[in-house]
Amino acid sequence: MNKKLIITGAILGILGIVLGAFAAHGLETLVNADAIKSFETGVRYQMYHAFLFLILGGTSFVSLKHKKVIFYLVLIGLIFFSGSIYGLATNELSGFDFKSIALITPIGGLSLIMAWVVLLIDILKTKVD
């Protein structure tokens, strides 16, 4: 599980850098400034959680069971939250209307929050100082 967390964190980091560069250099002539700012929010949250995976994969402070729960909550959260933001920000460039699935954005955010809550609870239950 630790290797899976670290590999996934690295992949999310790589994709975050690529998407951030795309927002800064590729989107500037295609969408308005508000859309770029929104896209960058998706990238920022993706990068935060890439770092979470890297840290989580390198620690023994969190149980394996909870690492798995956090892993899936974050993946679902990023797909729903950041993924929908990417779609909404580039909506005018796509043949699909991402506004029709905009309600998954807060569901993704809730999934990310739940992952952090699981992490906190597991750390608070740990007997080690």
N, C-alpha and C positions, 0 to 999 in steps of 0.2 A: 504494500500500500504506500509506503514512504517513497519508493521509486516512482510509482504512478503519480503521486502528488507532485514530486519534483519535476518530472517530465511534463506533466500537464501545465505546471506553473511556467516552465520555460517556453512551452508552445504558446501559451496565452500571452506571455511577455513579448515574444517575437511578433505575434499577430498584432498586439497592441502598438508596437513601434511602427509596423507597416501601415496599420490603419491610421495612426496619428500622422505619419508622413503624408499619407493619401489625403487626409483632411486638410493639412496645411498647404499642400502643393497641387493636388489633383482636383479638389472640390471647389477651390476658391473662385473659379470662373463658371462653375456649373450650378451652384446653389447660393442662396443668400447667407449673410453673416450669421443670422440666428440659427440656420440649419447647421452651419459649421460648428458653432458653439455647442449645439445639442449633440452633434456627432462626437465632439471632443469630450463631452460628459460621459458618453458610453465608453470611450477609450480609457478615460481616467478610472472609471469603476472596474473595467477589465484589468487594468494594471494593478490596482489595489489588490485584487483577488489573485492575480498571478503571484504577487509577493506573499500573500497569505498562504498559498499552496507551497511555495518554496520554504517558508518558515515552518509550516505544519509538517512538511515532509522531513524536516531536520530535527524535530523535537520528539522526545519520548514522554513529554508532559501530558499529552492527550492520548486517551485510549484508542486502540485500533478501531473499535466499534464506532466511536464518535468521529474519528477521522473519515470513515466511510460515509457517515451521515453528512458531515460537513462537505465532503467532496461532491456528493450528488446534489445537495442543496445549492452549492455555489455554481455548479455547472448548469443546473436548471435556471437558477437566478440570472446568470450571465446571458444565457441564450434568450431568455424572456426579456430581461432588462436592457442590457447593452444591444443585443440583437435587434430588438424592436426599435430602439433609438436609432441604430444605424439605418434601419429601413425607413423610419419616419423622416429622418434628416435627408435622405436621398429619394424620397417618395416620388418627386417629380421626374426622376431619371429612370424610373422603373415602370414596367407594365402592370405591376401589382399595386393595389391601393393599400398601403400599410396602415392607413388610418382605420381600416376595418378591423384590425387586430390590436389597436392601440391599448386596449384594456389589459393586455398581457404585461405591459410595462410595470404597473404597480404590483402585479403578482410576482414578477421577477424580483422586484425590490424587496418584497416581503420574504421571499425565499432567501435572499442574501442576508437580511436581518436575522432570520431564523438560524442560519448557519453560524453567525456570530454569537447568538444566544446559546446555541449548543456548545460552542467553544468555551464561552464564559462559564457555563454550568459545569462542564467537565473539569475545567481548571479549578473552580471553587471546591469541587468534590475531592480533588487530589490531596492526599495527606502529606505530600512533600512540601517543605518550605523553600 
